[in-house]
């Protein structure tokens, strides 16, 4: 199995690559959308502005190819942090713009009076009992977050994990072959590595 890690100049890709390679899976950093066609699964990491991230995905010919490979060919897809937010239909960071629109939701800024923004650090989350991403991970496990925006106006059927930081917000999403984590699994030690392992196992099932 080969996993593509999308390089759109918005994140530390090497940490994600090393996390995947711990499980003896080929993980390649890809900087052109057309190259996604030769991979079995796709990972979209990311930090920074929603608007900038979408602009680079469009400029590098990723947007349409991602939609084709994920929505039509049903390749497993994992979005991490900004990568999860870009799964949605619209974001307000930088300038308001359309996202990948793989799952309908909007990305909005935290509006908190008594807590610092961005939300940085370890937080526990509550998971759905039937989540595939959280297989073999105890409920209320801690993961590492760095973000100022969150997924809003999202149908609860897509949410597999919830974190509280002043408000309850989606910490992870799952729908068919589409997965996302607001936290950074590659920075979340043993439970983060288990998230990576679970996504790879899911991808193998799709490949078979």
N, C-alpha and C positions, 0 to 999 in steps of 0.2 A: 504494500500500500504506500502511496505517495501523498503527502500533505503539502499544499501550497500555503505559504505565509505571505500575505499581500503587503508589499512595500509601497506605501503611498506617502512616504516622508512624514509620518505622524506617529512615531513610537519606537521603542527599543525592541527590535525584532529578534535580536540574538537570544535574549532570555527565553522568549517563547520557543524558539527553535531548539535550544538546549533542553527545555522541559519535554518537548515531544521526542527528541532523540534519546532520552533516558529509557524509552520503551522500545528501542530498536526499530523505530519507524523512520523512514526517509522524510525529511522536512526541508523544503527548499524555499528560499526567499524569492518571490516573483515580483517583477517591476513592470510587467506589461500584461494587460488584460487578456490578450489572446492566448497567453501561455497557460491559463487556468484550465483549458480544455483537456490537458494531458494529466491532470491530477484527480485523485479519488475523493479528496476532501479539501475544504478551504477554511483557513483561519484568517480573520481580520482583526488584528490588534489595533491599538491606537490610543494616543493621548493628544490633547489640544482641542482646537476649535472645530465645532461641527461644520461650519461653513467652509473652513479651509480643507477639512478632511474630504467633504463631498466634492469640492472643486478639484482636488488632486485625483480622486477616483474617476472623475469624468475626464480630466486631462490625460490620464494614463490609460484610458479605454477600459477601465474596470467595471463601471456601473452596469452597462448593458450585458457584459459577459457574466457578471455575478448573477444577475437576474435570470439569465438563460440557464446557467449551470445549476443554480439552486432551485428556482421555481419550476423549470421545465424538466431538467435532467435529474432533479432531486438529489444532488450531491450534498452530503452533510456539510453544514456551515456553522462555524463558531465565531461569534463576535465578542471581543474582549474590551471592556471599558468604553472608550469612544466607539469602538467597533460594534458593540452591542447597540449603542444609541443610533448609529447609522442604519441599523436594520429598520428603523421606524420610518414613518411617512413624512415627518417634518421636524426641524430643529430650529432653535432660536439663538444659538450661540454664534457670535460673530455677526452674521446677518441671517435673518430667517430664510430658510431654503428647504427644498424637498430632499428627502433622504432616499435610501435604496428602496423603501416601500415594500419590504419583504413581509412585514407584519405591521398592521395599522396602530401606530401610537405617535405621540408628540414628545419632544424632548424640551423640557422647561427648566429654568434655573431654580435652585433652592431659594425660598423666601423665608428665612428663619431669623428670629429676633435674638435668641440667646445662645446660638451656637455658631462657631466659626465656619466660614466658607473659604476654601473648599473643604469638603469632608475628607480628611486624611487620617488613615490609620486602620486598626483592626476593629472589626465589628462582627458580632454574631448575627446569624440570620435563621429564619424559620423556613423550612422547606416543605414542599408537598410530599406526601408519602409515596406517591407513584413517580417521582422524578427520576429520570434516567441519569441526569448529570450528577445527582447526589447519591448514587448507588455506593454503599459501603462507607458513607459519611454520616456521622451522628447529627441529629437535629441540634440546632444552636451552635454549630461549629463556627469558628472565627475565620474570616477572610480579610484580605487587605484591600482597602478602597482608597482611591484618589479621584475626586470628581466634584464639580460644582453644579452639574445639571443631572437630571434624572428622567426616566421614562414615565410620562404622564398620559392620562386619557387612554389607558390600555385595558382591554378586556381581561378580566381575571383568569380566563381560561388559558392565556398565554404565560402566566406568571408561575414559576416553579420555586422561587425563593423570595422572601421578603425581609428587608432590613429596616431598622428604625433609626433615623437620625433626625430627631425633631418631628418627623412624619414617617409613616410607613411608605417605603418606595420599593419598586421591583429590583431585587438584587440579581435575579436571573430569569430568563425566559426560555421556553421550550415549545416548539410547535412543529410536528412532523420531523423534517430533517434540519430544522433551523433552531440553533441554540445561541444563547448570549449570556454573558456574565458582566455585571457592572463592576465587580471586583476583579483583581488581577490574580488569576490562578497561578501564574508563573512566579508570583511573589508571595504566595500564601502557604508555603512550606508543604507539609505532608498532605493536607486536605486539598490544597490547590493542585498538587501533582495527581491526586486521585481524580479530580475533575478532568484533567487532561487525559488520564488513562481511560476514564469512562467515555469521553468523547471519541477517543481512538477505537474503543471497543464497539461503540455505536457505528462508527464509520465502517468498520470491518463487516458488520452485519449487512449494511447497505451494499457493500461491494460484493458480498456473496449472493 
